[in-house]
Amino acid sequence: MPKPDILMTGAYPDWDMEELERDYVVHRLWDAADRQALLNAVGRDIRAIATKGDLGASAELMTALPNLEIVSCYGVGTDAIDLSHARSRGIRVTNTPDVLTDDVADIAIGLLLAAARQIAQGDVFVRAGTWSKRAMPLVTRVSGKKVGLVGMGRIGQAIGQRAAAFGCEIGYFARHKREEVGFAFQPDLLALAAWADFLVVIVPGGEATRNIIDADVLKALGPRGILVNVSRGSTVDEPALIAALEGRMIQAAGLDVFWNEPDIDARFLSLDNVVLHPHHGSGTVETRRAMGKLVRENLAAHFSGAPLPTPVI
Ligand code: 8YV
């Protein structure tokens, strides 16, 4: 059997690249000097796309691949994959749920602690020798506070469990009340923001959640409030967030995701009340190994006619 041709939209770690190149003819879209020329040359041969959460697969890309059978995503979020296009052509889509839940929940708590306790500022304070001149200003406690979770999927639940271990009170906003979840459901996002000390965003990206954190939500969160976003940049109205940070209408933010990654709005860089993180919530060796394995298992299952381990459609 000849090796199937696959198109990769971005690089995976070397350990995955080695395995993928052993089993497939790998075409590297991100390396191509002329992407259109690559697609013209090999588009008809491509049977699978191996992509990443942030890169996804547009209808335009999939249209250039008439024999595409499956899109396997290295990531849980599928908002950058045109699912309706895939569905209309019977193209299967898989993602990597569960294996990254704990790491993303960990980074949400890390960003909350970093923003409230000013950990990055403390590091600069020590390195710059300021400590020998004066004491670091007092910061904001996290333990025992009210945490509002925007989204209550697997990662939202894991963040809630962690925050509960800090003695925090947990409320959440979601489309529906989750009966199996012990946290307080709040169907009104503005009311949740007004109640919470800290708002942590972990809803899926996409049109349904675009800019749900807008100027009104930030105003409701208030001048002592902290926003953490580990979902997608698209869920937050970024100009409104920058205005709120600049005007101290909220206290601080901890952000793993942005509108224009990796070339984020330069105004973030000069703000001292935001902790910036490079979309790296799942970026541990352990989790990335598990994500790569799951991408390969989904591709292998597809090409051997076995049930897909983690199908989206
Ligand atoms: C990854 C992600 O950073 O799971 C997701 O949806 O966005 C992240 O886990 C990404 O897929 C790797 O580039």
Residues whose N, C-alpha, C, O or C-beta is under 5 A from the ligand:
A	BS01	8YV	K52 G53 D54 Y74 G75 V76 G77 H279 S282
